[in-house]
Amino acid sequence: MKDRSLNFRVVKAILALPVTVCVLIPAILLYLSGWQWGDGCLWRLMVGTICLLAGLTLAIWTIRLFQNKGKGTLAPWDATRHLITSGPYAYVRNPMITGIFLILTGEACLLGSYAIGIWTVLFLVINMIYFPLSEEPGLRARFGKEYDTYCQNVPRYIPRLTPWKRIEVVAAIIRKDNKIFATQRGYGDWKDWWEFPGGKMEVGETPEGALVREISEELSADISVDKFLCTVEYDYPQFHLTMHCYLCSLLTEALHLNEHEAAKWLTKDELDSVKWLPADLLVIDALNGTKR
């Protein structure tokens, strides 16, 4: 029932915005300008076709992301509940506007209409004013620091050359007899560096549930998640890491290293004796009550 309701809302939003902007207004402009079909030059038809197809692809892609990942629509009055940072949004903050701009550009070229060309420019100018003044403050109010981090890494208009990624993980600070459990990574770019055990959250998981699953997979152990410690935000060269950290206790004695190459129990004074991953250093600071 919820899916049907969302589908209906998406259709209403499409009819209210993209269809109005790309179909209704251009049709009115063609009528008022007395447009008549004429022979178009080859280059204009080619450019128009490419722009139209590219714009339609981008618009449909972003609408599907709004619906499937954002759980909302493109309409400001029925906005998404989750911030979208994947797909074209990993390159630029406003791919929907880019898609509509390309569609209008394609229509102007294919139809040879100066009126639609002027409307295309006007549409772009309106949105360049609207987004910083209204849309972005609304997103910042809904998503807070998550949106600020996204804005710091993804440009508003000119796309990045490489996609920006945000990875959300959990980490277990396992305590026993005044010691903390540390593991040494055995793979990847950060091989041999030390970290707190944990891993990526799966869709629909709570942080606590993800921790219990990850520790079972990595260490073949059961834990109790005792207390939230902190959330670390860190920019690695290839991605932005959001790491939710919890103080935990063992419910089973044996620990088996299924993924890591080594492990240690460290006292608080020994925490600086190993080479921690940069993000995990911020967890050390939280444990020590300091700030790096």
PyMOL commands that set and color helices and strands:
alter all, ss='L'
color gray80, all
select helices_A, chain A and resi 2-16+18-32+42-68+76-78+87-90+95-111+114-143+145-153+207-219+268-273+278-288
alter helices_A, ss='H'
color red, helices_A
select strands_A, chain A and resi 166-176+179-184+194-195+198-200+223-235+240-250+262-267
alter strands_A, ss='S'
color yellow, strands_A
deselect
rebuild
show_as cartoon
